Amino acid sequence: MSAYPSDAHLIQFLQDELSVSALEIAIVLRQRQTDHDPLPMLLWQYGLVTLDQLNQIFDWLESRTHSVFLASIPITVTLLS
């Protein structure tokens, strides 16, 4: 399981919550040099999201990362008699 949300989840967030169009996302994805180029930063550099929106994206990514991380931790519960 990846420690970070997939691009598909991020793209869904961008479209649903920040109203970034599919065309704008496609433009940035074509300009990516590698899969590791940060999509949020590229969107901001191209002027497709504001600094406030960039912060919203990072907050969302952080919350998703913590959720994925916490879900992957095995928990053992011992019941006391």
PyMOL Python script that loads the backbone (N, CA, C, O; Angstrom):
from pymol import cmd

cmd.read_pdbstr("""\
ATOM      1  N   MET A   1       0.847  -1.186   0.000  1.00  0.00           N
ATOM      2  CA  MET A   1       0.000   0.000   0.000  1.00  0.00           C
ATOM      3  C   MET A   1       0.887   1.241   0.000  1.00  0.00           C
ATOM      4  O   MET A   1       1.832   1.322   0.784  1.00  0.00           O
ATOM      5  N   SER A   2       0.606   2.174  -0.838  1.00  0.00           N
ATOM      6  CA  SER A   2       1.374   3.399  -0.925  1.00  0.00           C
ATOM      7  C   SER A   2       1.139   4.269   0.300  1.00  0.00           C
ATOM      8  O   SER A   2       0.049   4.278   0.871  1.00  0.00           O
ATOM      9  N   ALA A   3       2.174   4.997   0.695  1.00  0.00           N
ATOM     10  CA  ALA A   3       2.049   5.894   1.843  1.00  0.00           C
ATOM     11  C   ALA A   3       1.373   7.203   1.458  1.00  0.00           C
ATOM     12  O   ALA A   3       0.999   7.985   2.331  1.00  0.00           O
ATOM     13  N   TYR A   4       1.215   7.445   0.188  1.00  0.00           N
ATOM     14  CA  TYR A   4       0.636   8.691  -0.281  1.00  0.00           C
ATOM     15  C   TYR A   4      -0.593   8.416  -1.137  1.00  0.00           C
ATOM     16  O   TYR A   4      -0.697   7.375  -1.785  1.00  0.00           O
ATOM     17  N   PRO A   5      -1.524   9.369  -1.127  1.00  0.00           N
ATOM     18  CA  PRO A   5      -2.711   9.186  -1.965  1.00  0.00           C
ATOM     19  C   PRO A   5      -2.302   9.088  -3.431  1.00  0.00           C
ATOM     20  O   PRO A   5      -1.350   9.736  -3.865  1.00  0.00           O
ATOM     21  N   SER A   6      -3.015   8.287  -4.174  1.00  0.00           N
ATOM     22  CA  SER A   6      -2.707   8.146  -5.596  1.00  0.00           C
ATOM     23  C   SER A   6      -3.088   9.424  -6.331  1.00  0.00           C
ATOM     24  O   SER A   6      -3.863  10.243  -5.837  1.00  0.00           O
ATOM     25  N   ASP A   7      -2.520   9.571  -7.526  1.00  0.00           N
ATOM     26  CA  ASP A   7      -2.889  10.721  -8.349  1.00  0.00           C
ATOM     27  C   ASP A   7      -4.381  10.731  -8.632  1.00  0.00           C
ATOM     28  O   ASP A   7      -4.987  11.800  -8.720  1.00  0.00           O
ATOM     29  N   ALA A   8      -4.980   9.558  -8.774  1.00  0.00           N
ATOM     30  CA  ALA A   8      -6.421   9.500  -9.058  1.00  0.00           C
ATOM     31  C   ALA A   8      -7.223  10.131  -7.925  1.00  0.00           C
ATOM     32  O   ALA A   8      -8.169  10.878  -8.176  1.00  0.00           O
ATOM     33  N   HIS A   9      -6.851   9.834  -6.673  1.00  0.00           N
ATOM     34  CA  HIS A   9      -7.545  10.438  -5.530  1.00  0.00           C
ATOM     35  C   HIS A   9      -7.286  11.942  -5.471  1.00  0.00           C
ATOM     36  O   HIS A   9      -8.195  12.725  -5.195  1.00  0.00           O
ATOM     37  N   LEU A  10      -6.053  12.333  -5.731  1.00  0.00           N
ATOM     38  CA  LEU A  10      -5.713  13.751  -5.722  1.00  0.00           C
ATOM     39  C   LEU A  10      -6.476  14.487  -6.821  1.00  0.00           C
ATOM     40  O   LEU A  10      -7.019  15.565  -6.583  1.00  0.00           O
ATOM     41  N   ILE A  11      -6.518  13.918  -8.004  1.00  0.00           N
ATOM     42  CA  ILE A  11      -7.230  14.554  -9.115  1.00  0.00           C
ATOM     43  C   ILE A  11      -8.715  14.688  -8.800  1.00  0.00           C
ATOM     44  O   ILE A  11      -9.331  15.708  -9.110  1.00  0.00           O
ATOM     45  N   GLN A  12      -9.280  13.670  -8.193  1.00  0.00           N
ATOM     46  CA  GLN A  12     -10.694  13.737  -7.796  1.00  0.00           C
ATOM     47  C   GLN A  12     -10.917  14.881  -6.811  1.00  0.00           C
ATOM     48  O   GLN A  12     -11.891  15.624  -6.928  1.00  0.00           O
ATOM     49  N   PHE A  13     -10.012  15.023  -5.836  1.00  0.00           N
ATOM     50  CA  PHE A  13     -10.090  16.120  -4.871  1.00  0.00           C
ATOM     51  C   PHE A  13      -9.979  17.469  -5.585  1.00  0.00           C
ATOM     52  O   PHE A  13     -10.757  18.385  -5.316  1.00  0.00           O
ATOM     53  N   LEU A  14      -9.020  17.586  -6.485  1.00  0.00           N
ATOM     54  CA  LEU A  14      -8.821  18.846  -7.206  1.00  0.00           C
ATOM     55  C   LEU A  14     -10.070  19.248  -7.982  1.00  0.00           C
ATOM     56  O   LEU A  14     -10.454  20.418  -7.987  1.00  0.00           O
ATOM     57  N   GLN A  15     -10.696  18.289  -8.629  1.00  0.00           N
ATOM     58  CA  GLN A  15     -11.886  18.586  -9.423  1.00  0.00           C
ATOM     59  C   GLN A  15     -13.103  18.851  -8.544  1.00  0.00           C
ATOM     60  O   GLN A  15     -13.857  19.791  -8.795  1.00  0.00           O
ATOM     61  N   ASP A  16     -13.297  18.033  -7.523  1.00  0.00           N
ATOM     62  CA  ASP A  16     -14.499  18.154  -6.688  1.00  0.00           C
ATOM     63  C   ASP A  16     -14.445  19.333  -5.726  1.00  0.00           C
ATOM     64  O   ASP A  16     -15.429  20.055  -5.567  1.00  0.00           O
ATOM     65  N   GLU A  17     -13.307  19.527  -5.091  1.00  0.00           N
ATOM     66  CA  GLU A  17     -13.214  20.530  -4.022  1.00  0.00           C
ATOM     67  C   GLU A  17     -12.674  21.883  -4.486  1.00  0.00           C
ATOM     68  O   GLU A  17     -13.058  22.922  -3.949  1.00  0.00           O
ATOM     69  N   LEU A  18     -11.788  21.872  -5.477  1.00  0.00           N
ATOM     70  CA  LEU A  18     -11.153  23.123  -5.896  1.00  0.00           C
ATOM     71  C   LEU A  18     -11.550  23.551  -7.306  1.00  0.00           C
ATOM     72  O   LEU A  18     -11.089  24.580  -7.800  1.00  0.00           O
ATOM     73  N   SER A  19     -12.401  22.764  -7.948  1.00  0.00           N
ATOM     74  CA  SER A  19     -12.905  23.084  -9.294  1.00  0.00           C
ATOM     75  C   SER A  19     -11.796  23.270 -10.330  1.00  0.00           C
ATOM     76  O   SER A  19     -11.907  24.109 -11.224  1.00  0.00           O
ATOM     77  N   VAL A  20     -10.734  22.486 -10.203  1.00  0.00           N
ATOM     78  CA  VAL A  20      -9.694  22.479 -11.228  1.00  0.00           C
ATOM     79  C   VAL A  20     -10.226  21.598 -12.360  1.00  0.00           C
ATOM     80  O   VAL A  20     -10.664  20.471 -12.127  1.00  0.00           O
ATOM     81  N   SER A  21     -10.185  22.117 -13.570  1.00  0.00           N
ATOM     82  CA  SER A  21     -10.779  21.377 -14.693  1.00  0.00           C
ATOM     83  C   SER A  21      -9.893  20.215 -15.131  1.00  0.00           C
ATOM     84  O   SER A  21      -8.690  20.190 -14.872  1.00  0.00           O
ATOM     85  N   ALA A  22     -10.519  19.263 -15.797  1.00  0.00           N
ATOM     86  CA  ALA A  22      -9.788  18.113 -16.341  1.00  0.00           C
ATOM     87  C   ALA A  22      -8.746  18.581 -17.358  1.00  0.00           C
ATOM     88  O   ALA A  22      -7.660  18.007 -17.444  1.00  0.00           O
ATOM     89  N   LEU A  23      -9.070  19.615 -18.122  1.00  0.00           N
ATOM     90  CA  LEU A  23      -8.134  20.152 -19.109  1.00  0.00           C
ATOM     91  C   LEU A  23      -6.897  20.735 -18.425  1.00  0.00           C
ATOM     92  O   LEU A  23      -5.771  20.491 -18.860  1.00  0.00           O
ATOM     93  N   GLU A  24      -7.106  21.499 -17.360  1.00  0.00           N
ATOM     94  CA  GLU A  24      -5.973  22.081 -16.632  1.00  0.00           C
ATOM     95  C   GLU A  24      -5.078  20.987 -16.055  1.00  0.00           C
ATOM     96  O   GLU A  24      -3.852  21.083 -16.110  1.00  0.00           O
ATOM     97  N   ILE A  25      -5.690  19.963 -15.509  1.00  0.00           N
ATOM     98  CA  ILE A  25      -4.923  18.848 -14.944  1.00  0.00           C
ATOM     99  C   ILE A  25      -4.158  18.131 -16.049  1.00  0.00           C
ATOM    100  O   ILE A  25      -2.994  17.772 -15.866  1.00  0.00           O
ATOM    101  N   ALA A  26      -4.802  17.921 -17.194  1.00  0.00           N
ATOM    102  CA  ALA A  26      -4.149  17.243 -18.318  1.00  0.00           C
ATOM    103  C   ALA A  26      -2.934  18.024 -18.812  1.00  0.00           C
ATOM    104  O   ALA A  26      -1.903  17.437 -19.139  1.00  0.00           O
ATOM    105  N   ILE A  27      -3.058  19.336 -18.863  1.00  0.00           N
ATOM    106  CA  ILE A  27      -1.940  20.183 -19.295  1.00  0.00           C
ATOM    107  C   ILE A  27      -0.742  19.982 -18.376  1.00  0.00           C
ATOM    108  O   ILE A  27       0.383  19.802 -18.842  1.00  0.00           O
ATOM    109  N   VAL A  28      -0.986  20.015 -17.079  1.00  0.00           N
ATOM    110  CA  VAL A  28       0.100  19.863 -16.110  1.00  0.00           C
ATOM    111  C   VAL A  28       0.689  18.456 -16.166  1.00  0.00           C
ATOM    112  O   VAL A  28       1.906  18.289 -16.085  1.00  0.00           O
ATOM    113  N   LEU A  29      -0.161  17.455 -16.302  1.00  0.00           N
ATOM    114  CA  LEU A  29       0.340  16.079 -16.368  1.00  0.00           C
ATOM    115  C   LEU A  29       1.238  15.871 -17.588  1.00  0.00           C
ATOM    116  O   LEU A  29       2.204  15.111 -17.524  1.00  0.00           O
ATOM    117  N   ARG A  30       0.925  16.538 -18.688  1.00  0.00           N
ATOM    118  CA  ARG A  30       1.775  16.425 -19.887  1.00  0.00           C
ATOM    119  C   ARG A  30       3.126  17.095 -19.675  1.00  0.00           C
ATOM    120  O   ARG A  30       4.118  16.702 -20.289  1.00  0.00           O
ATOM    121  N   GLN A  31       3.169  18.099 -18.813  1.00  0.00           N
ATOM    122  CA  GLN A  31       4.414  18.831 -18.574  1.00  0.00           C
ATOM    123  C   GLN A  31       5.310  18.165 -17.526  1.00  0.00           C
ATOM    124  O   GLN A  31       6.478  18.524 -17.379  1.00  0.00           O
ATOM    125  N   ARG A  32       4.759  17.204 -16.812  1.00  0.00           N
ATOM    126  CA  ARG A  32       5.534  16.489 -15.794  1.00  0.00           C
ATOM    127  C   ARG A  32       6.729  15.793 -16.431  1.00  0.00           C
ATOM    128  O   ARG A  32       6.602  15.145 -17.469  1.00  0.00           O
ATOM    129  N   GLN A  33       7.887  15.934 -15.800  1.00  0.00           N
ATOM    130  CA  GLN A  33       9.085  15.250 -16.280  1.00  0.00           C
ATOM    131  C   GLN A  33       9.134  13.811 -15.784  1.00  0.00           C
ATOM    132  O   GLN A  33       9.541  12.906 -16.512  1.00  0.00           O
ATOM    133  N   THR A  34       8.712  13.608 -14.530  1.00  0.00           N
ATOM    134  CA  THR A  34       8.683  12.267 -13.937  1.00  0.00           C
ATOM    135  C   THR A  34       7.415  12.125 -13.108  1.00  0.00           C
ATOM    136  O   THR A  34       6.730  13.112 -12.837  1.00  0.00           O
ATOM    137  N   ASP A  35       7.103  10.898 -12.708  1.00  0.00           N
ATOM    138  CA  ASP A  35       5.945  10.665 -11.840  1.00  0.00           C
ATOM    139  C   ASP A  35       6.147  11.267 -10.459  1.00  0.00           C
ATOM    140  O   ASP A  35       5.195  11.427  -9.695  1.00  0.00           O
ATOM    141  N   HIS A  36       7.398  11.601 -10.142  1.00  0.00           N
ATOM    142  CA  HIS A  36       7.688  12.145  -8.818  1.00  0.00           C
ATOM    143  C   HIS A  36       7.579  13.667  -8.769  1.00  0.00           C
ATOM    144  O   HIS A  36       7.668  14.257  -7.692  1.00  0.00           O
ATOM    145  N   ASP A  37       7.388  14.305  -9.914  1.00  0.00           N
ATOM    146  CA  ASP A  37       7.180  15.751  -9.908  1.00  0.00           C
ATOM    147  C   ASP A  37       5.871  16.036  -9.182  1.00  0.00           C
ATOM    148  O   ASP A  37       4.838  15.455  -9.514  1.00  0.00           O
ATOM    149  N   PRO A  38       5.909  16.928  -8.192  1.00  0.00           N
ATOM    150  CA  PRO A  38       4.712  17.165  -7.373  1.00  0.00           C
ATOM    151  C   PRO A  38       3.613  17.911  -8.139  1.00  0.00           C
ATOM    152  O   PRO A  38       3.761  19.082  -8.489  1.00  0.00           O
ATOM    153  N   LEU A  39       2.534  17.217  -8.383  1.00  0.00           N
ATOM    154  CA  LEU A  39       1.406  17.787  -9.114  1.00  0.00           C
ATOM    155  C   LEU A  39       0.905  19.095  -8.489  1.00  0.00           C
ATOM    156  O   LEU A  39       0.656  20.052  -9.223  1.00  0.00           O
ATOM    157  N   PRO A  40       0.749  19.172  -7.153  1.00  0.00           N
ATOM    158  CA  PRO A  40       0.275  20.436  -6.566  1.00  0.00           C
ATOM    159  C   PRO A  40       1.188  21.622  -6.884  1.00  0.00           C
ATOM    160  O   PRO A  40       0.708  22.713  -7.190  1.00  0.00           O
ATOM    161  N   MET A  41       2.498  21.407  -6.811  1.00  0.00           N
ATOM    162  CA  MET A  41       3.428  22.505  -7.096  1.00  0.00           C
ATOM    163  C   MET A  41       3.369  22.912  -8.564  1.00  0.00           C
ATOM    164  O   MET A  41       3.449  24.098  -8.883  1.00  0.00           O
ATOM    165  N   LEU A  42       3.230  21.944  -9.449  1.00  0.00           N
ATOM    166  CA  LEU A  42       3.122  22.266 -10.874  1.00  0.00           C
ATOM    167  C   LEU A  42       1.852  23.066 -11.157  1.00  0.00           C
ATOM    168  O   LEU A  42       1.876  24.017 -11.938  1.00  0.00           O
ATOM    169  N   LEU A  43       0.754  22.687 -10.529  1.00  0.00           N
ATOM    170  CA  LEU A  43      -0.495  23.443 -10.699  1.00  0.00           C
ATOM    171  C   LEU A  43      -0.311  24.886 -10.247  1.00  0.00           C
ATOM    172  O   LEU A  43      -0.788  25.812 -10.901  1.00  0.00           O
ATOM    173  N   TRP A  44       0.375  25.073  -9.139  1.00  0.00           N
ATOM    174  CA  TRP A  44       0.614  26.419  -8.614  1.00  0.00           C
ATOM    175  C   TRP A  44       1.563  27.194  -9.531  1.00  0.00           C
ATOM    176  O   TRP A  44       1.323  28.365  -9.828  1.00  0.00           O
ATOM    177  N   GLN A  45       2.637  26.543  -9.977  1.00  0.00           N
ATOM    178  CA  GLN A  45       3.602  27.213 -10.856  1.00  0.00           C
ATOM    179  C   GLN A  45       2.962  27.672 -12.163  1.00  0.00           C
ATOM    180  O   GLN A  45       3.339  28.705 -12.716  1.00  0.00           O
ATOM    181  N   TYR A  46       2.001  26.907 -12.651  1.00  0.00           N
ATOM    182  CA  TYR A  46       1.299  27.279 -13.882  1.00  0.00           C
ATOM    183  C   TYR A  46       0.154  28.254 -13.617  1.00  0.00           C
ATOM    184  O   TYR A  46      -0.544  28.651 -14.550  1.00  0.00           O
ATOM    185  N   GLY A  47      -0.046  28.641 -12.372  1.00  0.00           N
ATOM    186  CA  GLY A  47      -1.094  29.600 -12.045  1.00  0.00           C
ATOM    187  C   GLY A  47      -2.492  29.015 -12.065  1.00  0.00           C
ATOM    188  O   GLY A  47      -3.474  29.746 -12.187  1.00  0.00           O
ATOM    189  N   LEU A  48      -2.587  27.686 -11.945  1.00  0.00           N
ATOM    190  CA  LEU A  48      -3.893  27.027 -12.014  1.00  0.00           C
ATOM    191  C   LEU A  48      -4.543  26.868 -10.650  1.00  0.00           C
ATOM    192  O   LEU A  48      -5.737  26.581 -10.561  1.00  0.00           O
ATOM    193  N   VAL A  49      -3.769  27.050  -9.590  1.00  0.00           N
ATOM    194  CA  VAL A  49      -4.322  27.110  -8.232  1.00  0.00           C
ATOM    195  C   VAL A  49      -3.650  28.272  -7.506  1.00  0.00           C
ATOM    196  O   VAL A  49      -2.509  28.628  -7.799  1.00  0.00           O
ATOM    197  N   THR A  50      -4.367  28.850  -6.567  1.00  0.00           N
ATOM    198  CA  THR A  50      -3.827  29.945  -5.767  1.00  0.00           C
ATOM    199  C   THR A  50      -2.982  29.379  -4.629  1.00  0.00           C
ATOM    200  O   THR A  50      -2.965  28.171  -4.392  1.00  0.00           O
ATOM    201  N   LEU A  51      -2.290  30.258  -3.939  1.00  0.00           N
ATOM    202  CA  LEU A  51      -1.499  29.833  -2.785  1.00  0.00           C
ATOM    203  C   LEU A  51      -2.403  29.250  -1.701  1.00  0.00           C
ATOM    204  O   LEU A  51      -2.042  28.270  -1.051  1.00  0.00           O
ATOM    205  N   ASP A  52      -3.572  29.849  -1.507  1.00  0.00           N
ATOM    206  CA  ASP A  52      -4.530  29.301  -0.538  1.00  0.00           C
ATOM    207  C   ASP A  52      -4.987  27.903  -0.948  1.00  0.00           C
ATOM    208  O   ASP A  52      -5.094  27.011  -0.106  1.00  0.00           O
ATOM    209  N   GLN A  53      -5.254  27.714  -2.227  1.00  0.00           N
ATOM    210  CA  GLN A  53      -5.655  26.390  -2.707  1.00  0.00           C
ATOM    211  C   GLN A  53      -4.512  25.384  -2.562  1.00  0.00           C
ATOM    212  O   GLN A  53      -4.741  24.219  -2.237  1.00  0.00           O
ATOM    213  N   LEU A  54      -3.288  25.837  -2.802  1.00  0.00           N
ATOM    214  CA  LEU A  54      -2.126  24.967  -2.630  1.00  0.00           C
ATOM    215  C   LEU A  54      -2.038  24.495  -1.181  1.00  0.00           C
ATOM    216  O   LEU A  54      -1.754  23.326  -0.920  1.00  0.00           O
ATOM    217  N   ASN A  55      -2.280  25.400  -0.247  1.00  0.00           N
ATOM    218  CA  ASN A  55      -2.290  25.021   1.171  1.00  0.00           C
ATOM    219  C   ASN A  55      -3.404  24.023   1.468  1.00  0.00           C
ATOM    220  O   ASN A  55      -3.209  23.092   2.248  1.00  0.00           O
ATOM    221  N   GLN A  56      -4.570  24.210   0.852  1.00  0.00           N
ATOM    222  CA  GLN A  56      -5.671  23.251   1.017  1.00  0.00           C
ATOM    223  C   GLN A  56      -5.266  21.871   0.504  1.00  0.00           C
ATOM    224  O   GLN A  56      -5.581  20.852   1.118  1.00  0.00           O
ATOM    225  N   ILE A  57      -4.568  21.852  -0.624  1.00  0.00           N
ATOM    226  CA  ILE A  57      -4.109  20.578  -1.193  1.00  0.00           C
ATOM    227  C   ILE A  57      -3.143  19.898  -0.230  1.00  0.00           C
ATOM    228  O   ILE A  57      -3.262  18.700   0.029  1.00  0.00           O
ATOM    229  N   PHE A  58      -2.189  20.657   0.300  1.00  0.00           N
ATOM    230  CA  PHE A  58      -1.223  20.069   1.232  1.00  0.00           C
ATOM    231  C   PHE A  58      -1.903  19.580   2.506  1.00  0.00           C
ATOM    232  O   PHE A  58      -1.536  18.534   3.041  1.00  0.00           O
ATOM    233  N   ASP A  59      -2.889  20.329   2.994  1.00  0.00           N
ATOM    234  CA  ASP A  59      -3.647  19.871   4.169  1.00  0.00           C
ATOM    235  C   ASP A  59      -4.366  18.558   3.862  1.00  0.00           C
ATOM    236  O   ASP A  59      -4.360  17.637   4.679  1.00  0.00           O
ATOM    237  N   TRP A  60      -4.982  18.476   2.687  1.00  0.00           N
ATOM    238  CA  TRP A  60      -5.687  17.252   2.289  1.00  0.00           C
ATOM    239  C   TRP A  60      -4.705  16.090   2.172  1.00  0.00           C
ATOM    240  O   TRP A  60      -4.975  14.991   2.658  1.00  0.00           O
ATOM    241  N   LEU A  61      -3.563  16.335   1.524  1.00  0.00           N
ATOM    242  CA  LEU A  61      -2.554  15.282   1.380  1.00  0.00           C
ATOM    243  C   LEU A  61      -2.065  14.797   2.738  1.00  0.00           C
ATOM    244  O   LEU A  61      -1.897  13.597   2.958  1.00  0.00           O
ATOM    245  N   GLU A  62      -1.839  15.742   3.645  1.00  0.00           N
ATOM    246  CA  GLU A  62      -1.379  15.368   4.984  1.00  0.00           C
ATOM    247  C   GLU A  62      -2.424  14.523   5.703  1.00  0.00           C
ATOM    248  O   GLU A  62      -2.079  13.533   6.350  1.00  0.00           O
ATOM    249  N   SER A  63      -3.679  14.895   5.600  1.00  0.00           N
ATOM    250  CA  SER A  63      -4.730  14.125   6.277  1.00  0.00           C
ATOM    251  C   SER A  63      -4.859  12.735   5.664  1.00  0.00           C
ATOM    252  O   SER A  63      -5.080  11.760   6.383  1.00  0.00           O
ATOM    253  N   ARG A  64      -4.722  12.635   4.354  1.00  0.00           N
ATOM    254  CA  ARG A  64      -4.800  11.329   3.683  1.00  0.00           C
ATOM    255  C   ARG A  64      -3.597  10.462   4.043  1.00  0.00           C
ATOM    256  O   ARG A  64      -3.738   9.256   4.247  1.00  0.00           O
ATOM    257  N   THR A  65      -2.429  11.066   4.119  1.00  0.00           N
ATOM    258  CA  THR A  65      -1.217  10.322   4.455  1.00  0.00           C
ATOM    259  C   THR A  65      -1.330   9.746   5.853  1.00  0.00           C
ATOM    260  O   THR A  65      -0.984   8.585   6.076  1.00  0.00           O
ATOM    261  N   HIS A  66      -1.812  10.547   6.800  1.00  0.00           N
ATOM    262  CA  HIS A  66      -1.980  10.050   8.168  1.00  0.00           C
ATOM    263  C   HIS A  66      -3.013   8.941   8.219  1.00  0.00           C
ATOM    264  O   HIS A  66      -2.827   7.957   8.935  1.00  0.00           O
ATOM    265  N   SER A  67      -4.096   9.082   7.474  1.00  0.00           N
ATOM    266  CA  SER A  67      -5.138   8.050   7.462  1.00  0.00           C
ATOM    267  C   SER A  67      -4.598   6.735   6.931  1.00  0.00           C
ATOM    268  O   SER A  67      -4.857   5.676   7.504  1.00  0.00           O
ATOM    269  N   VAL A  68      -3.849   6.797   5.840  1.00  0.00           N
ATOM    270  CA  VAL A  68      -3.280   5.583   5.249  1.00  0.00           C
ATOM    271  C   VAL A  68      -2.273   4.970   6.199  1.00  0.00           C
ATOM    272  O   VAL A  68      -2.242   3.752   6.376  1.00  0.00           O
ATOM    273  N   PHE A  69      -1.439   5.813   6.818  1.00  0.00           N
ATOM    274  CA  PHE A  69      -0.426   5.319   7.742  1.00  0.00           C
ATOM    275  C   PHE A  69      -1.072   4.648   8.944  1.00  0.00           C
ATOM    276  O   PHE A  69      -0.678   3.548   9.329  1.00  0.00           O
ATOM    277  N   LEU A  70      -2.056   5.300   9.533  1.00  0.00           N
ATOM    278  CA  LEU A  70      -2.706   4.736  10.713  1.00  0.00           C
ATOM    279  C   LEU A  70      -3.454   3.456  10.385  1.00  0.00           C
ATOM    280  O   LEU A  70      -3.499   2.538  11.204  1.00  0.00           O
ATOM    281  N   ALA A  71      -4.035   3.384   9.211  1.00  0.00           N
ATOM    282  CA  ALA A  71      -4.771   2.181   8.813  1.00  0.00           C
ATOM    283  C   ALA A  71      -3.839   0.996   8.597  1.00  0.00           C
ATOM    284  O   ALA A  71      -4.276  -0.153   8.640  1.00  0.00           O
ATOM    285  N   SER A  72      -2.555   1.269   8.364  1.00  0.00           N
ATOM    286  CA  SER A  72      -1.615   0.182   8.094  1.00  0.00           C
ATOM    287  C   SER A  72      -0.922  -0.336   9.348  1.00  0.00           C
ATOM    288  O   SER A  72      -0.153  -1.294   9.271  1.00  0.00           O
ATOM    289  N   ILE A  73      -1.181   0.281  10.504  1.00  0.00           N
ATOM    290  CA  ILE A  73      -0.556  -0.151  11.752  1.00  0.00           C
ATOM    291  C   ILE A  73      -1.384  -1.274  12.361  1.00  0.00           C
ATOM    292  O   ILE A  73      -2.568  -1.091  12.648  1.00  0.00           O
ATOM    293  N   PRO A  74      -0.762  -2.442  12.561  1.00  0.00           N
ATOM    294  CA  PRO A  74      -1.514  -3.528  13.201  1.00  0.00           C
ATOM    295  C   PRO A  74      -1.760  -3.208  14.675  1.00  0.00           C
ATOM    296  O   PRO A  74      -0.875  -2.716  15.375  1.00  0.00           O
ATOM    297  N   ILE A  75      -2.947  -3.489  15.118  1.00  0.00           N
ATOM    298  CA  ILE A  75      -3.311  -3.212  16.509  1.00  0.00           C
ATOM    299  C   ILE A  75      -3.709  -4.519  17.170  1.00  0.00           C
ATOM    300  O   ILE A  75      -4.524  -5.277  16.645  1.00  0.00           O
ATOM    301  N   THR A  76      -3.123  -4.768  18.327  1.00  0.00           N
ATOM    302  CA  THR A  76      -3.463  -5.957  19.097  1.00  0.00           C
ATOM    303  C   THR A  76      -4.184  -5.511  20.358  1.00  0.00           C
ATOM    304  O   THR A  76      -3.709  -4.638  21.084  1.00  0.00           O
ATOM    305  N   VAL A  77      -5.320  -6.112  20.607  1.00  0.00           N
ATOM    306  CA  VAL A  77      -6.101  -5.776  21.796  1.00  0.00           C
ATOM    307  C   VAL A  77      -6.116  -6.989  22.709  1.00  0.00           C
ATOM    308  O   VAL A  77      -6.449  -8.096  22.287  1.00  0.00           O
ATOM    309  N   THR A  78      -5.754  -6.770  23.956  1.00  0.00           N
ATOM    310  CA  THR A  78      -5.789  -7.847  24.946  1.00  0.00           C
ATOM    311  C   THR A  78      -6.904  -7.542  25.929  1.00  0.00           C
ATOM    312  O   THR A  78      -6.913  -6.486  26.561  1.00  0.00           O
ATOM    313  N   LEU A  79      -7.831  -8.455  26.053  1.00  0.00           N
ATOM    314  CA  LEU A  79      -8.935  -8.284  26.989  1.00  0.00           C
ATOM    315  C   LEU A  79      -8.541  -8.871  28.338  1.00  0.00           C
ATOM    316  O   LEU A  79      -8.060 -10.002  28.421  1.00  0.00           O
ATOM    317  N   LEU A  80      -8.748  -8.102  29.372  1.00  0.00           N
ATOM    318  CA  LEU A  80      -8.438  -8.563  30.724  1.00  0.00           C
ATOM    319  C   LEU A  80      -9.682  -9.176  31.348  1.00  0.00           C
ATOM    320  O   LEU A  80     -10.782  -8.643  31.203  1.00  0.00           O
ATOM    321  N   SER A  81      -9.510 -10.290  32.037  1.00  0.00           N
ATOM    322  CA  SER A  81     -10.662 -10.960  32.671  1.00  0.00           C
ATOM    323  C   SER A  81     -10.963 -10.351  34.007  1.00  0.00           C
ATOM    324  O   SER A  81     -11.895 -10.782  34.686  1.00  0.00           O
TER     325      SER A  81
END
""", "prot")
cmd.dss("prot")
cmd.show_as("cartoon", "prot")
cmd.util.cbc("prot")
cmd.orient("prot")
